[in-house]
């Protein structure tokens, strides 16, 4: 079974486009360091698993037919994104950042990244529409091919997110030297999470 170059290129473009997962991983790299960004990337990547399995098993079709199911998951995601925005907005200065960055709980970082993706109903809908386009029409058991394509997409997500996080981590030392810069960037990320939350809130069920 061959994986098409079209699938690889399309997946790379999708993964590279900044979204909530990228934003979360980059913020972890900036404020908590490169190690934290790896945990964030792992959490976001494993957060894809429920949506992938739901799509492959056909459960994501519920989101197409049930407005209520879509809305419930959507608004849980909205609340969570706004919660992250609030936490980041009220976070303290660069001194506290320096004090606590090595004490950060990696599991907690990963869980937050995991929740970001599982509370996004559009991810399931995306896989439901995306994966079948690249399944061979001659394939007798498309389930395994879709699982393979999903696994490749997840691997690409993990690698790209880690690269994003490490790039952000290189700039983290600048934050420790400037309290004003730290505060400004924290507010920028808080505002970004809030905007993404509101964008999700006003998204339509399709």
C-alpha positions as CSV (number, residue, x, y, z in Angstrom):
1,X,0.0,0.0,0.0
2,X,1.5,3.3,-1.2
3,X,1.0,6.6,0.6
4,X,0.6,9.3,-2.1
5,X,2.7,12.4,-2.3
6,X,-0.5,14.4,-2.5
7,X,-1.6,13.1,0.9
8,X,1.8,14.0,2.4
9,X,1.9,17.5,1.0
10,X,-1.7,18.2,1.8
11,X,-1.2,16.9,5.4
12,X,1.9,19.0,5.8
13,X,0.1,22.2,4.7
14,X,-2.8,21.5,7.1
15,X,-0.4,20.8,10.0
16,X,1.7,23.9,9.3
17,X,-1.3,26.2,9.4
18,X,-1.3,27.8,12.9
19,X,-4.3,26.7,15.0
20,X,-5.1,26.2,18.7
21,X,-2.6,23.3,18.9
22,X,0.2,25.3,17.4
23,X,-0.6,28.3,19.5
24,X,-0.6,26.2,22.7
25,X,2.7,24.5,21.9
26,X,4.4,27.8,21.0
27,X,3.2,29.4,24.2
28,X,4.5,26.5,26.2
29,X,7.9,26.8,24.5
30,X,8.0,30.5,25.1
31,X,6.9,30.6,28.7
32,X,8.0,27.2,30.0
33,X,10.9,26.1,27.8
34,X,11.6,23.5,25.1
35,X,10.9,20.5,27.3
36,X,7.4,21.8,28.1
37,X,6.7,22.3,24.4
38,X,7.4,18.6,23.8
39,X,4.8,17.7,26.3
40,X,2.4,20.2,24.7
41,X,3.0,18.7,21.3
42,X,2.5,15.2,22.6
43,X,-0.8,16.2,24.2
44,X,-2.1,17.9,21.1
45,X,-1.1,14.9,18.9
46,X,-2.7,12.3,21.1
47,X,-5.8,14.6,21.3
48,X,-6.2,13.7,17.6
49,X,-6.8,10.0,18.4
50,X,-10.4,10.2,19.5
51,X,-11.4,12.3,16.4
52,X,-9.4,9.9,14.1
53,X,-11.0,6.8,15.6
54,X,-14.5,8.5,15.5
55,X,-14.0,9.3,11.9
56,X,-12.6,6.0,10.8
57,X,-15.4,4.1,12.6
58,X,-18.0,6.4,11.2
59,X,-19.0,8.0,14.5
60,X,-18.2,11.5,13.3
61,X,-21.2,11.3,11.0
62,X,-23.2,12.2,14.1
63,X,-21.8,15.7,13.9
64,X,-23.2,16.0,10.4
65,X,-26.7,14.9,11.4
66,X,-27.0,16.0,15.1
67,X,-26.9,19.7,15.7
68,X,-27.2,19.1,19.4
69,X,-24.2,16.8,19.6
70,X,-22.1,19.2,17.6
71,X,-23.2,22.2,19.7
72,X,-22.5,20.5,23.0
73,X,-18.9,19.6,22.1
74,X,-18.4,22.9,20.4
75,X,-19.4,25.0,23.5
76,X,-17.3,22.8,25.8
77,X,-14.4,23.7,23.5
78,X,-15.3,27.4,23.6
79,X,-15.4,27.4,27.4
80,X,-12.1,25.6,27.6
81,X,-10.3,28.0,25.2
82,X,-11.7,31.0,27.1
83,X,-10.5,29.4,30.3
84,X,-7.0,29.1,28.9
85,X,-7.2,32.8,27.8
86,X,-8.2,33.9,31.3
87,X,-5.4,31.8,32.9
88,X,-2.8,33.3,30.6
89,X,-4.1,36.8,31.0
90,X,-3.9,36.7,34.8
91,X,-0.5,34.9,34.8
92,X,2.2,36.7,36.7
93,X,5.5,38.4,35.7
94,X,8.7,37.0,34.3
95,X,10.1,36.5,37.8
96,X,7.4,33.9,38.5
97,X,8.0,32.4,35.1
98,X,11.7,31.9,35.9
99,X,10.8,30.6,39.4
100,X,8.5,27.9,38.2
101,X,9.5,26.9,34.7
102,X,11.5,23.9,35.9
103,X,8.8,22.7,38.3
104,X,6.1,22.5,35.5
105,X,4.1,19.3,35.5
106,X,4.6,17.7,32.1
107,X,1.5,15.5,32.4
108,X,-0.6,18.6,33.2
109,X,0.7,20.4,30.1
110,X,0.0,17.3,27.9
111,X,-3.5,16.9,29.3
112,X,-4.3,20.5,28.4
113,X,-3.1,20.0,24.9
114,X,-5.1,16.8,24.7
115,X,-8.3,18.6,25.8
116,X,-7.8,21.3,23.2
117,X,-8.1,18.8,20.4
118,X,-10.8,16.5,21.7
119,X,-13.0,19.4,22.5
120,X,-12.9,20.6,18.9
121,X,-15.7,18.9,17.0
122,X,-14.5,20.2,13.6
123,X,-11.5,17.9,13.9
124,X,-13.7,14.8,13.7
125,X,-15.6,16.3,10.8
126,X,-12.2,17.2,9.1
127,X,-11.0,13.6,9.3
128,X,-14.3,12.3,8.0
129,X,-14.0,14.5,4.9
130,X,-10.2,14.4,4.6
131,X,-9.1,10.8,4.9
132,X,-11.5,9.1,2.4
133,X,-10.1,11.2,-0.4
134,X,-6.8,9.4,-0.2
135,X,-8.0,5.8,0.3
136,X,-7.5,3.6,-2.7
137,X,-10.7,2.6,-4.5
138,X,-9.2,-0.9,-5.0
139,X,-8.5,-1.3,-1.3
140,X,-10.4,-4.3,0.1
141,X,-10.0,-3.2,3.7
142,X,-10.1,0.6,3.8
143,X,-10.2,0.7,7.6
144,X,-6.5,-0.2,8.0
145,X,-5.5,2.2,5.2
146,X,-7.3,5.1,6.9
147,X,-5.7,4.2,10.3
148,X,-2.3,4.2,8.6
149,X,-3.0,7.6,7.0
150,X,-4.2,8.9,10.3
151,X,-1.0,7.7,12.1
152,X,1.1,9.4,9.5
153,X,-0.9,12.6,10.0
154,X,-0.3,12.4,13.7
155,X,3.4,11.8,13.3
156,X,3.7,14.8,11.0
157,X,1.7,16.8,13.6
158,X,4.1,15.8,16.4
159,X,7.2,16.6,14.5
160,X,6.0,20.0,13.2
161,X,4.6,21.0,16.6
162,X,7.9,20.1,18.3
163,X,9.8,22.2,15.8
164,X,7.4,25.1,16.5
165,X,7.9,24.6,20.2
166,X,11.7,24.4,20.0
167,X,11.8,27.6,17.9
168,X,9.7,29.3,20.5
169,X,12.0,27.9,23.2
170,X,15.0,29.6,21.7
171,X,13.3,33.0,22.4
172,X,12.2,32.2,25.9
173,X,15.4,33.6,27.5
174,X,14.5,37.0,26.1
175,X,11.3,36.8,28.1
176,X,13.2,36.3,31.3
177,X,15.1,39.5,30.8
178,X,12.1,41.7,30.1
179,X,9.0,41.8,32.3
180,X,7.2,44.2,29.9
181,X,7.9,41.9,26.9
182,X,6.7,38.9,28.9
183,X,3.5,40.6,29.9
184,X,2.8,41.8,26.4
185,X,3.3,38.4,24.8
186,X,1.2,36.7,27.5
187,X,-1.6,39.1,26.7
188,X,-1.2,38.5,23.0
189,X,-1.6,34.7,23.5
190,X,-4.5,35.2,25.9
191,X,-6.2,37.4,23.3
192,X,-5.5,34.8,20.6
193,X,-7.0,32.0,22.6
194,X,-10.1,34.2,23.3
195,X,-10.4,35.0,19.6
196,X,-10.1,31.3,18.6
197,X,-12.7,30.5,21.2
198,X,-15.1,33.1,19.9
199,X,-14.5,31.9,16.3
200,X,-15.4,28.4,17.4
201,X,-18.5,29.7,19.2
202,X,-19.8,31.4,16.0
203,X,-18.9,28.5,13.7
204,X,-21.8,26.9,11.9
205,X,-22.8,23.3,11.9
206,X,-22.4,21.9,8.5
